[in-house]
Amino acid sequence: MDRAALQHAVVIGSGMMGPGIAYSLAAAGLEVKLYGRTGQSAGQGLLRFERLLALLQQAGCISAEKNRAVKSLVSVTSRLEEAAAAADLVIESIPEDLLLKQELFGRLEACCPASAILTSNTSGLPATRLAEKLQYPERFAVTHFWNPPHLMPLVEIVRGEKTAVSTAEALVALMKRAGKKPVTVHRDMPGQLGNRLLHALTREAIYLIEQGVASVEDVDIAIKNGLGRRFPVYGAMEHADVVGLDMVLAIQEYLCSSLCNADEPARILRQKAADGDLGRKSGKGFYDWSKRDAQAVIDRRDNFLLELLKAEQDAGSESLDA
């Protein structure tokens, strides 16, 4: 099979990530089966998929015609082996449990076509470990969609030690067809690429709070109104080159030694987890969520992402018209 012509996909997981991944693949023209363990969970996945389509259309990110076209390409199933038997591509998005995922991929390898690509949406488990029990690990890679997958353009293609170059290239080409911004992670490291960057920032943020340098609120204000304002169009490496590497070096000469370089989670983070202060799910974390509306925070995030997506689409259309 020509992997550049992927046509049939199965997305495993009808919860938070699966419907958005299904949308992304259908937007690239693939026929998608969204799998749920039961008919009820599969049906709930379809409802989530239809809601995100309506949201995208309401925001002007897709037309009614595009809505209908994408919707016609997605169906649900609770019969995994039957769906996988006709798949060119399978993407799983089940809980982050290595053994559970390995068992799933063993089932998939037994029923998928020999040429099918198998992938995981894991946000951090090693691709090599996930594929270590496969007979053909060269056809396996990680495709980490950032959440929410229907709004976030980043997809990390992570190669395991035995992933074939052609497998990674086919996935990159597919993600570009889907309008995503794929990056290839050539070395299979814990946390991949994006999460390593995120947790480096999170570690320093927690350290600053723990050391009494700034409040929780002010740390987030600094991130959202400083780094966050320019990062969508201005990367860290671009910034380094623009200001001059001599200046970056001069700053790092005195700053690096004072940055947090802990090789284990912060004491305050461990204590909060031990106390049951888990954030939104328990009502209290770094913030007191009894005084904050978590859904409003998520809606603010998603509305911003929708506006940004629409603006990028409009800018792209204007450049094409020009």
Legacy VTK file of the C-alpha trace (Angstrom):
# vtk DataFile Version 3.0
C-alpha trace
ASCII
DATASET POLYDATA
POINTS 322 float
0.000 0.000 0.000
1.132 3.538 -0.762
1.218 5.091 2.678
0.847 8.532 1.127
-2.703 7.457 0.240
-4.020 6.618 3.705
-7.798 6.324 3.442
-9.255 4.363 6.358
-8.544 5.046 10.022
-9.675 3.759 13.386
-9.511 6.058 16.422
-9.649 4.173 19.710
-11.076 6.194 22.561
-14.382 8.048 22.501
-13.670 10.318 25.458
-11.736 13.582 25.692
-9.282 13.191 22.771
-10.793 10.650 20.383
-13.565 12.768 18.799
-11.143 15.639 18.083
-8.601 13.265 16.540
-11.387 11.728 14.441
-12.313 15.213 13.219
-8.695 15.972 12.284
-8.379 12.792 10.220
-11.750 13.245 8.530
-10.785 16.835 7.674
-7.859 15.296 5.772
-10.329 13.149 3.803
-9.993 9.850 5.671
-12.930 7.606 6.447
-12.836 7.230 10.234
-14.253 4.687 12.643
-14.431 6.031 16.204
-14.262 3.079 18.596
-15.878 2.855 22.007
-15.851 -0.243 24.224
-19.654 -0.315 24.332
-22.393 0.933 22.091
-23.224 3.560 24.691
-19.663 4.923 24.928
-19.365 4.910 21.142
-22.614 6.877 20.903
-21.342 9.408 23.446
-18.202 9.787 21.349
-20.307 10.572 18.305
-22.224 13.227 20.248
-18.936 14.855 21.317
-17.771 14.777 17.703
-20.980 16.415 16.472
-20.764 19.091 19.171
-17.242 20.074 18.189
-18.300 20.241 14.533
-21.132 22.593 15.491
-18.703 24.677 17.547
-16.273 25.009 14.634
-19.060 25.974 12.233
-20.553 28.496 14.657
-17.117 30.141 15.015
-16.774 30.361 11.232
-13.833 27.940 11.130
-15.660 25.506 8.853
-18.554 25.951 6.463
-21.836 24.077 6.601
-20.677 22.170 3.526
-17.426 21.179 5.241
-19.397 20.174 8.319
-21.533 17.802 6.265
-18.557 16.401 4.379
-16.569 15.670 7.546
-19.604 14.259 9.351
-20.218 11.835 6.475
-16.722 10.378 6.920
-17.030 9.530 10.630
-18.980 6.661 12.146
-18.740 4.798 15.432
-18.251 1.160 16.317
-17.810 -1.098 19.321
-16.321 -3.889 17.184
-12.611 -3.209 17.233
-11.245 -6.189 15.303
-13.812 -5.768 12.541
-12.991 -2.070 12.126
-9.226 -2.580 12.338
-9.280 -5.271 9.642
-9.917 -2.587 7.014
-7.722 0.172 8.486
-4.661 1.842 6.975
-4.069 3.690 10.240
-4.987 3.141 13.896
-4.571 5.807 16.565
-5.217 4.849 20.173
-6.090 7.324 22.890
-6.753 5.201 25.953
-5.496 5.751 29.548
-1.737 6.224 30.037
-0.959 2.662 31.090
1.980 0.999 29.338
0.823 -2.587 29.801
-2.734 -1.738 28.760
-1.487 -0.088 25.579
0.928 -2.936 24.793
-1.908 -5.431 25.150
-4.063 -3.340 22.825
-1.383 -3.137 20.154
-0.924 -6.895 20.360
-4.618 -7.291 19.547
-4.364 -4.774 16.737
-1.345 -6.376 15.105
-3.222 -9.647 14.942
-6.142 -8.194 12.988
-4.814 -5.165 11.062
-3.455 -5.391 7.520
0.318 -5.909 7.471
0.805 -2.488 5.894
-1.292 -0.555 8.447
0.381 2.078 10.611
-0.199 1.745 14.354
0.130 4.822 16.552
-0.434 6.030 20.096
-1.598 9.434 21.270
0.430 9.075 24.470
1.727 12.338 25.904
4.874 10.814 27.337
5.211 7.017 27.301
8.224 5.905 25.233
7.446 4.837 21.676
10.092 2.121 21.873
8.506 0.544 24.957
5.030 0.713 23.455
6.232 -1.152 20.363
8.618 -3.620 22.024
6.229 -6.575 21.849
5.156 -5.981 18.248
6.292 -8.308 15.508
6.648 -5.347 13.136
7.701 -2.343 15.278
8.839 -0.468 12.177
5.213 0.443 11.460
4.661 1.960 14.902
5.066 5.588 16.004
3.559 8.034 18.476
1.190 10.697 17.176
0.727 13.037 20.120
-2.111 15.463 19.378
-2.147 18.443 21.707
-5.387 19.024 23.587
-7.943 19.999 22.374
-6.991 18.201 19.142
-9.596 19.887 16.934
-8.194 23.331 17.870
-4.486 22.808 18.537
-2.266 22.525 15.452
0.692 20.753 17.067
1.112 17.010 16.552
4.322 15.320 17.674
5.447 12.367 15.548
7.753 10.376 17.808
9.945 7.673 16.332
10.818 4.615 18.376
14.174 2.911 17.930
12.743 0.670 15.199
10.238 3.030 13.572
10.756 3.105 9.802
11.531 6.453 8.229
8.671 5.839 5.777
6.228 5.454 8.682
7.181 8.813 10.182
7.149 10.516 6.786
3.676 9.177 5.990
2.346 10.491 9.308
3.920 13.912 8.805
2.367 14.121 5.319
-1.041 13.118 6.704
-0.933 15.697 9.483
-0.097 18.409 6.978
-3.112 17.312 4.917
-5.175 17.719 8.086
-3.942 21.295 8.504
-1.763 20.422 11.495
1.771 21.576 12.313
3.621 18.274 12.794
7.083 17.993 14.314
9.264 14.882 14.222
10.933 13.740 17.424
13.943 11.730 16.272
15.079 10.521 19.718
12.598 8.677 21.902
12.945 10.562 25.200
10.562 10.823 28.179
8.137 13.690 27.635
8.814 13.869 23.897
9.336 17.484 22.775
6.459 19.723 23.796
5.958 18.283 27.271
9.654 18.595 28.067
9.426 22.300 27.252
6.178 22.640 29.207
7.475 20.913 32.327
10.732 22.837 32.286
8.620 25.995 32.496
6.255 24.442 35.058
9.166 23.345 37.258
10.583 26.878 37.290
7.114 28.363 37.907
6.538 26.120 40.941
10.056 26.895 42.205
9.406 30.650 42.035
6.164 30.208 43.974
7.800 27.926 46.534
10.640 30.421 47.047
8.192 33.274 47.586
9.405 35.184 44.531
5.880 35.758 43.198
2.303 34.660 43.810
0.559 31.919 41.848
-1.569 34.542 40.119
1.388 36.725 39.147
3.371 33.787 37.768
0.444 32.973 35.466
0.002 36.639 34.531
3.668 36.812 33.544
3.375 33.686 31.404
0.125 34.694 29.697
1.035 38.340 29.086
4.750 37.953 28.419
5.886 34.691 26.870
2.425 33.645 25.790
1.724 36.820 23.839
4.605 36.352 21.412
5.148 32.590 21.309
2.393 31.935 18.719
4.474 33.781 16.119
7.930 34.092 17.680
9.764 31.000 18.905
12.428 30.812 21.593
15.186 30.080 19.071
14.032 32.920 16.823
14.145 35.250 19.829
17.671 34.104 20.686
18.915 34.862 17.175
17.079 38.196 16.973
18.474 39.589 20.227
21.886 38.058 19.570
23.488 34.898 20.902
26.154 36.964 22.641
23.413 38.556 24.774
21.780 35.176 25.417
25.144 33.812 26.513
25.813 36.789 28.784
22.431 36.353 30.503
22.851 32.603 30.879
26.336 33.034 32.362
24.779 34.525 35.516
21.235 33.110 35.351
21.640 29.365 34.744
23.154 28.648 38.147
20.124 30.166 39.900
17.468 28.353 37.861
15.746 25.353 39.391
17.600 22.206 38.368
15.846 19.748 40.677
15.755 16.181 39.391
12.562 15.327 41.277
9.142 16.976 41.731
8.958 19.996 44.030
8.149 19.490 47.713
5.079 21.729 47.470
3.730 19.683 44.568
4.194 16.406 46.435
2.548 17.884 49.540
-0.491 19.141 47.665
-0.957 15.757 45.989
-0.587 13.983 49.359
-3.153 16.324 50.924
-5.622 15.652 48.128
-5.352 19.194 46.770
-5.379 18.054 43.138
-6.704 21.173 41.455
-10.032 21.390 39.666
-10.966 17.745 40.337
-10.805 18.193 44.129
-11.763 21.868 44.341
-8.364 23.125 45.442
-4.809 23.092 44.097
-2.612 26.103 43.506
-5.912 27.955 43.112
-9.081 27.697 45.201
-11.560 26.358 42.650
-14.511 26.889 44.976
-14.055 30.552 44.057
-13.243 30.011 40.377
-15.278 28.574 37.499
-13.162 25.839 35.890
-15.478 25.522 32.904
-15.211 29.252 32.297
-11.424 28.896 32.202
-11.687 26.079 29.645
-14.233 28.042 27.596
-11.928 31.075 27.624
-9.099 28.900 26.355
-11.205 27.291 23.628
-12.759 30.581 22.508
-9.292 32.094 22.171
-8.105 29.089 20.169
-11.173 29.333 17.921
-10.541 33.032 17.308
-6.880 32.348 16.565
-7.752 29.487 14.206
-10.271 31.679 12.359
-7.767 34.541 12.106
-5.101 32.203 10.711
-7.563 30.813 8.180
-8.596 34.310 7.110
-4.956 35.377 6.780
-4.246 32.272 4.691
-7.197 33.014 2.409
-6.075 36.612 1.962
-2.543 35.523 1.020
-3.951 33.066 -1.511
-6.256 35.737 -2.962
-3.314 38.121 -3.226
LINES 1 323
322 0 1 2 3 4 5 6 7 8 9 10 11 12 13 14 15 16 17 18 19 20 21 22 23 24 25 26 27 28 29 30 31 32 33 34 35 36 37 38 39 40 41 42 43 44 45 46 47 48 49 50 51 52 53 54 55 56 57 58 59 60 61 62 63 64 65 66 67 68 69 70 71 72 73 74 75 76 77 78 79 80 81 82 83 84 85 86 87 88 89 90 91 92 93 94 95 96 97 98 99 100 101 102 103 104 105 106 107 108 109 110 111 112 113 114 115 116 117 118 119 120 121 122 123 124 125 126 127 128 129 130 131 132 133 134 135 136 137 138 139 140 141 142 143 144 145 146 147 148 149 150 151 152 153 154 155 156 157 158 159 160 161 162 163 164 165 166 167 168 169 170 171 172 173 174 175 176 177 178 179 180 181 182 183 184 185 186 187 188 189 190 191 192 193 194 195 196 197 198 199 200 201 202 203 204 205 206 207 208 209 210 211 212 213 214 215 216 217 218 219 220 221 222 223 224 225 226 227 228 229 230 231 232 233 234 235 236 237 238 239 240 241 242 243 244 245 246 247 248 249 250 251 252 253 254 255 256 257 258 259 260 261 262 263 264 265 266 267 268 269 270 271 272 273 274 275 276 277 278 279 280 281 282 283 284 285 286 287 288 289 290 291 292 293 294 295 296 297 298 299 300 301 302 303 304 305 306 307 308 309 310 311 312 313 314 315 316 317 318 319 320 321
